[in-house]
Amino acid sequence: MLDQESPLVLHTEHSGIVTLELNRPHQFNALSHELLQALAQHIEAIERNPQARVVILQAKGNAFCAGHDLKQMRAKPSLTYYQQLFTQCTQVMQGLQRLPIPVIAKVHGLATAAGCQLIASCDLVIASTQAQFAVSGINVGLFCSSPAVALSRNLSPKRAFDLLVTGRFIDAQTAEQWGLINHAVPAHQLDQAVQDKVDLLLAKNATAIRYGKRLFYEQLEMPQAQAYAHAVQVMAHNMMEEDALEGLSAFIEKRPAHWQSSVHLKET
């Protein structure tokens, strides 16, 4: 059993790669109030970190994340408490998408209910073929309403609703086919598959990725005409960056680009 003083989220950082590791393995990394609080603090720190280029979200133990801590929830039957808990969880999920850098979920095992919401809130997901996915609150009499928001923005409505009302599990290959995850790979290839994706991201221009991630999520919530108008402005501002002009020059001159990426986005 972990010492009570062990961090609920382990943090490492190297060469712009920030790794966050859920550290409640004996509780299947269930999202207790305390774990959500720890995740929120790490997300805020990454948002302020100009050296961060990519985040890897992974977990200790046999499961990636089994959703909310049901024992903790059952011990506090209060409407105010539940409203605060689900709001706290929502803020963490939105915080991952608010980060100006890509977040990769590295999923080695079970991801259920709010754990499935967690991976659906990441930008990219690479999973072991041993992983399984479900939004199984319905099996204990609770419709996974908050996870439904993230799930329905990753899957077709009918596939999302199927999972939400049946609570059934799908394997990693199905999750890949349905668009919940990007890649399903054999367990022994998971580390390398994640590293390969990280290497691809680190080779790209950091400023362009920061422009792009923010625009990507903003435009999803807009009508098409508004989305295009917003995209035009973002793309024009991106073109004014020194690195964009350098990239075009490098392409024209058939040479490698020499990025001088600023880590801060200009206001658009």
C-alpha positions, 0 to 999 in steps of 0.5 A: 500500500502506498504511503499516505504521503505519496504524491497523488500525481507524479511529475517529471519533466525532461527536454520539454516533455512533461509526464504526469502519472496518476498514483493511486494504483490500489484504488485503480487511480479513481478520481477522488477530490484530492486527486482531481485537486492535484491534477488541477494544480499540475495543469495550472503549473504547466500552463505557466511553464514556457519550456513545456512542449508536450504532456504525457498523461499516464498511470501506475498500476493495472488500470489507467483510471476507473472513474470517480471514487465511488466510496468517497461519493457514497460517503457524502450524500449531499447535492452541494458536494456532488455539484462541487465534485462534478464541477471540479472534474469538469474544470480539470477536463477543460484545463487539459484542452486549455493547455496550449500544448498537446496532451497525450494519454498513454493508456495501458489498462482500464479506463472507465466512466470519468476515466474514459472522460479523461482520455476523451479530454486529451488531444491524442490517445495511444493505448495498449491492445490490453486496454478496455474502455467503458462509461459504466455509471449506468450499471450502478444507477448513474448516467454518466452525464459529464463524461457524455459531454466529452464522449459525444465530442469524440464519437458519433452520437449513436455510438456514444449513446450506446456506450452510455446507456449500456455500460458495455466495454469496448476493446482498444481496437474498437476504440480506435475504429470508433475514433475514441483513441488514435492508436492501439498497439501491443503492450510491449510497443506502447512506450515506443509508440508514445515516444514516436508521437512525441518526437513528431510533435517536438519536430514541429514549430511550437508557436504554430502548435499553440495557435492551432490547438487553441483554434481547434477547440474554439472553432468546434463550438462555432457555426461554420461561418463564424469558425471560418472568420475566426480561423482566418484571423488566427491563421493571419496572425500566425503568418506574422510570426517570424517562424512562419516566414522562416518556414516558407523561406526554408521550403522555397529554398529547399533547406531545413527550417531554423525555428526561433519559436516564441512560447507565447501566443499573440492576442488574436 
